[in-house]
């Protein structure tokens, strides 16, 4: 197993199917290289039903305290089998998912990097001025790191 994609969720039903359907395309083209793990924090919408259609593994938080995103990522990482862990939020969308994995293959796999990040953007139809300013600073900061 080359890649484990870990997606922490909590009531992500509105947008999750778009991400998972994009990942399903690349997964079919790379048979045996990709596993999809959903780490759910206790959704009460259709998140788990959507996940059942696409995910290889689903872990549901049943603890007495609320699961945050970091806890969800860690829970998913604990059951991951891939050599490279990829963390997405449930509302991620790609312009071209194949390009994303080609980039990882070229610049990350078998290199000396321990971690990578990418630019964060808000959906165009939901973006406001403060989003543009915040994400410009945020992305510049991580680029400098």
N, C-alpha and C positions, 0 to 999 in steps of 0.2 A: 504494500500500500504506500503510495507516494504522498498523497495529500489527504488530510482530514479537515473538512470544513465544519466549523462549529458555529452554530447560530443560537445565541441565547434569545428566548422569546418570552413575552408576556402580552397576550391579547394582540398579536400581530396579524390576525387573519385578514385585515384589509389589504396589506401589501405583500405578505409573505409568499403567496402563490406566484407572484411575478418573479421574485428572486429564485425560488425553487425550480420553476420551469426553465429559467435561464441556465441554472446549474445542471439540470437534467440533460440538457442538450450536450454540454461539454462532458458530462459523465458518460453518456452513451458513446461519445467519440474516443474516450480514454478508459475503456473497460478495465476495471481492476485497479485503476490508479487513484480513484477519488471515492471517499466516503462522506456522507452528509450526516451530521449529528445535530439534532435539535435538543437543546437543553431548556426545558420550559419551566417557568417560574410559577405555574398554577393558573394558566389561562382559563377563562370562562367564555370564550368566543369559539370560533371554528378553527383556531390555530392548530390544535392537535389533529383534527380531521384532515386538514390540508397537509400537515406533516406526515401523516400515515401514508399518503400517496407518494411522497418523494424521498423521505429520509431513510437512511440505513439503520440508524439508531435514534431512539427517543428516550430521553431521561426526564422525568417529571419531578420537580421539587415538591416534597410533601412535608417539609419541616414546619415548625411552628412560627419561625420568623420568615419575613419576606425575603425572597431571593433577589439580589441585585444583579446587574449585568456581569460584574466581575465574578461573582459566585457561579453564575450560569456558565461563563466561559471556562472556569476552572473545573466544574463538574463535567462538561463536555470533553475537556482535555484529558481527564482521568480515564475515559473509556476509549479515547482515540487510538487508532492503530497506525496512522500515517506518520511518515518521517518528518513532514512539514505540517504545522498547524496553521490554518487560515481561519481568522475570526471575522465574521460578518454580523452586522445587525440585521434584523428582519426586514428593514425597509430599504436595503441596498438594491440598486438597479445598475446594470451595466449598459454601456453603449455597445460593447462587443465583448462578451465573456471569453471568447477564444483568444482575443488579444491580451486579456488579463493573464490567462494561464501561459501564453507564449512568453510574455514578459517575465513571469516568475521562472519559467524554465530557463530562460536566457540569462537572467541577472541574479537569480537566487540559488537555484539548484546547484549543488556541488561547488558552491563558492564559500567564502569565509564569512559571509553575512550571518548574523544571528537573528535579525529581525528586520522587517521592512514595514513601511506604512505608505499610504497614498493620500491624495488630496481628498478633502471632505467638502461636499457641496450639498446644497438644499435643492430639492426639485424646483425647476424654473418657475412653475406655476404657483409655488408657495413661498418663494424667496422674497424677502423684504430687505431694505437698505441695511439694517443692523446685522442681518445674516451675512451679507456681502462683506461688511467691515470685519465682523468677528472671524469669519472663515478665511479671509485674506491674512489676518494676523496669525491665526491658528496654523494654517498651512505653511506660512513662511517660517514660523517657529520650528515646526517639525522638519521642514526642509533643511534648516540650519543644523539641526541635531544630527 
